Amino acid sequence: MSDQFNTLKARTERVLCSTYGRYPLGVARAEGCRLTDFEGREYVDLLAGIAVCNLGHCRPELARVMAEQAQKLVHVSNLFYQEEQVEFAEALTSAMGLDKVFLCNSGAEANEAAIKLARRYMRTVKQRDAYEVVTLEGSFHGRTLATLTATGQGKVKEHFQPLPEGFVTVPWDDPAALDDAVTGKTAAVLVELVQGEGGVRPMSTEYVAAVERICRDKDVLLMVDEIQTGMGRTGNFMAYQHYGVSPDIVTLAKGLANGLPMGAMVTTDEVAGGFAPGAHATTFGGGGVVSAVALEVLRIIQDDKLVQRTRTEGQYFLGKLHDLVDEFPDTLEEARGVGLMLGLVFREPAGWAWQALLAHGFVANCTQERVLRFLPPLILPREDIDATIDALRDILSA
Ligand SMILES: Cc1ncc(COP(=O)(O)O)c(C=O)c1O
């Protein structure tokens, strides 16, 4: 480690709250699919800031939009009408086949908005005292008190009790358990169609169909958390398009503005009727710069046909990961995922594997102890996929 890195690490530990287990890597700059450390060493970025920089780092078109908008209008608050946020909301709703957007600043905030809307819609539009939100084991929905309560993983809740009421978690892939849990008190079912933090676990088509059927039969809202899966990541613009379901509420964040903080809760006209002026708000949501950048992100995704590209490159990458599983059956259990949201599941804890990959010059991530997770920029060149597979083969053979 360089002196510069060691000094940065010490200063970080002195002044920033210790909430992250950080990589032994200081990033001095980033461009496209490469990160550069303080010694000038380059790394292939297979994480994209955890599924955020989908178009690659420091994209010139986005830098230009950012700079232009910074000289035109940055922030006036949501007390005023602003063209940038309307243009983005129009483009996003038309791409998703939904009607209305609430713009905010993060994934947790988008899920908070969804939970609040579900409760308020039930009470004010449906005139039902239904407030519970049913979620799935293994899910991850954020770190605010409501969203960590919704999250189906015990570790995020430790020492934060008392937790808010009105959340029920049911086992994964068990339609009968979900059916039992959805009662007259239920406002909504909230699911990730491919669990990200939960270990890159795609739901089966049958289960998703059952979830939608239960929601429709019992007249509760189907809310899909696409914070990690949305914006082309899975090889469809939204993961719900793989499953042919029609959610009532969809939450987005991560890839929306390619690295600027933005969240969105997207819904139908009917359900949006649950909100009224004063019911919910955020100071920064939908500001000029993030909205202008997010509109440009949508344009690039469409013009560069990134959704289709993600599908083909994701299939190629997954095929290569399957080959590794066949080659190293004693170490690897399976390869899974959709599009460029992929996981290589080890039989034993795999912390050593991401560290070995890092030493080879590749940045990936380990989740649920045994799952090496790949969430690269959607523009990742094929040569980088091949180089990643070669590096993995080296590491697994060693
Ligand atoms: C599926 C999902 N939901 C919600 C969140 C929370 O988003 P944020 O960290 O922007 O609050 C995340 C973040 O990893 C996520 O993956």
The ligand as a Gaussian input file, in Angstrom:
#p B3LYP/6-31G(d) Opt

LIG

0 1
 C      -32.990000      -3.733000      -3.912000
 C      -32.542000      -2.541000      -3.117000
 N      -33.458000      -1.791000      -2.500000
 C      -33.104000      -0.697000      -1.793000
 C      -31.792000      -0.332000      -1.655000
 C      -31.428000       0.888000      -0.859000
 O      -30.975000       1.893000      -1.703000
 P      -30.133000       3.134000      -1.114000
 O      -28.837000       2.586000      -0.612000
 O      -29.982000       4.061000      -2.284000
 O      -30.949000       3.732000      -0.032000
 C      -30.806000      -1.093000      -2.277000
 C      -29.368000      -0.744000      -2.113000
 O      -28.486000      -1.565000      -2.261000
 C      -31.186000      -2.238000      -3.027000
 O      -30.278000      -3.010000      -3.640000

